[in-house]
Amino acid sequence: MKNKLEQITNLTINDLLNNKIILPSSYFEKFTYHAKELEVNLDDENFTKELNQLLIDDFNTMEKYMKIIIASAITLQENTQDSQNAILNKDNESLKDIYKKMINLENEIKSLTDELFIDELTKTYNRKWIYNKFLSENSNFKEDGICVLLNIVDFCYIQKEYGELLAKNLLLFVTKFISSKLKDEAYEFQIARYLESKFFIFISNENKKEVLNKILNIEQLLSNATLKSNAGLIIKAKYAFKISLYKKDEESKTIFETLLEDQEKKE
């Protein structure tokens, strides 16, 4: 149910991207529409319980994150003072202990950050990361780069016909494959899952023509690739890529809308 809710939410938000003001009535209208499309009964008692539990889980995660941030600030202040004292007293053992505490704190913060900004299935970044980390506070790009939209065109068909497990394996295969190929080129890049079967790939300061050729090559390789299920089923998915340059301080909304609209026309 969690996956369905995320899918409905993402589709709803995507429909309302053009709206400068989103009224609650508009949001719930779109949300209800997509819920029906995905055959989710909003009046079902079990659905309501699961929705409430997801909201509680999200709140608890944010509360946990805030507690760690506060604790980190206090610990950092204490460790700074302890470090100064240890240096003055030439206490190497105390310095080692302080260093271990700082490493543990760093790992704890990283682990919780991953919970917030990493997609649970593909381990790529998620939509929250795009708007809270990658873009500026006003949702503009922080530097020049190239944005590639990857769409697994027949993902919903595969999911419906062959099941959730094979569909998930397809997402894992595709993201790992693209990541591997881009790493081979030594590109500086990030992959983020924007919608259920749509991913943005952000590539920093590279030549558009060179990247376009590489993406075309990846698209061709993926088109020829097959995925085999445990039951012996072999599937070959369809993929679509779209590429756009972006400039520092440029509005991301314009770039994202253009890429997504072009893909919807093709579909």
ZIPELIN-V363636 format. One record per pair of residues at least 12 apart in sequence whose ideal C-beta (glycine too) atoms are under 7 Angstrom apart, sorted by the first residue. I is the first residue (numbers start at 0). GAP is how many residues later the second one is. Records with the same first field share a line. If there is no record, write none. Layout:
I=GAP  GAP
This chain:
0=46  49
1=52
3=34  36
4=46  49
6=31  189
7=23  26  27  30  32
9=117  185  186
10=23  184
11=15  18  19  22
13=181  246
14=15
15=14
16=236  240
17=239
60=54  55
63=48
64=47  51
67=40  41  44
71=33  37
74=26  30
78=19  22  23
81=12  16
82=12  15
85=12
115=12
116=12  15  16
118=74
120=47  50
121=49  50  53  71
123=51  67  68  69  75
124=65  66  67
125=66  67
126=67
128=63
129=62  70
133=56  68
134=117
138=112  113  114
139=109  110  111  112
140=105  106  107  108  109  111
141=106
142=61  105
143=61  103  104
144=57  58  59  60  101
145=57  60  62  65  97  99
146=53  55  97  99  108  112
147=53  55  67  93  95
148=49  51  92  93  110  111  114
149=48  49  51  89  91
150=46  47  88  89  112
151=18  22  45  85  87
152=85  86  87  114
153=83  84
154=12  41  42
157=12  77  79
161=67  71  73
165=63  69
168=58
169=57  67
172=54
173=48
174=16  24
176=45
177=13  23  40
178=12
180=37
184=29
186=16  19
187=16
188=12  13  14
189=12
207=37
210=32
211=31
214=26  28
218=20  22
221=17
222=16
239=23  26
241=17  20  21
243=14  15
